[in-house]
Amino acid sequence: MSLEGPSLPPHSGTADSLVILLHGYGADGNDLIGIGEALAPHLPRTRFMAPNAPQRCANNPMGYQWFPIPWMDGSSETEMIAGFNASVDLLNGYLDAAAREMPPARTVLVGFSQGTMMALHVALRRPDPVAGIVGFSGRLLSPETLAAEIACRPPVLLVHGDQDPMVPYASMAEAAQALAAAGVPVQTHTSPGTGHGIAADGLQVAFGFINAHLKGQ
């Protein structure tokens, strides 16, 4: 099995960089490819890819999940761990394939919610650092294991709404503290009055971060 989903070719016709968009629980790649559509005119030599997570979502059969969430869908902790581990393997395979087309140093990962959790967990444990990671409305999984397992330290931007009812706003500070303690360059941005979503101010900050770390556009 391999991950598949929508993609956008570079506006210029030739790609020298890649942005991979990882969606949240119950959504699909189409949910985030709109970010690519918004950024593409400003990043004309960037290709955008938005893979669907590998598992159908129990709470939304039309969408996907990277792993089940017991308190939301009644799954067991064993099922959650198994689903998570399977998705980690598949995402690593996806990133391996992407790296054969575009160097990790020219690749940025952008995640939302559960996609942020996957991006942070997987990318920091790979041998070759990506150019950067943007995490919207997510959290850092297993922060207690990061110091022992971290393999690279790409720059990270965390963006979170201060009215998020799904993933607590405090998760951003907790993640930033753990990342900084592990030597990861990290910056944060609060979207005032924003719930579990991506606001215009957060997207603008994310664009600045992506643009800065994909020099040569």
Buried (B, 14 or more C-beta within 10 A) or exposed (E): EEBEBBBBEBBEEEBBBBBBBBBBBBBBBEBBBBBBEEBBEEBBBBBBBBBBBBBEBBEBEEBBBBBBBEEBBEBEEEBBEBBBEBBBEBBBEBBEEBBEEBBBBBBBBBBBBBBBBBBBBBBBBBEBBBBBBBBBBBBBBEBEEBEEEBEBBBBBBBBBBEEBEEBEBEBBBEBBEBBEEBEBEBEBBBBEEBBBBBBEBBBEBBBEBBBEBBEEE
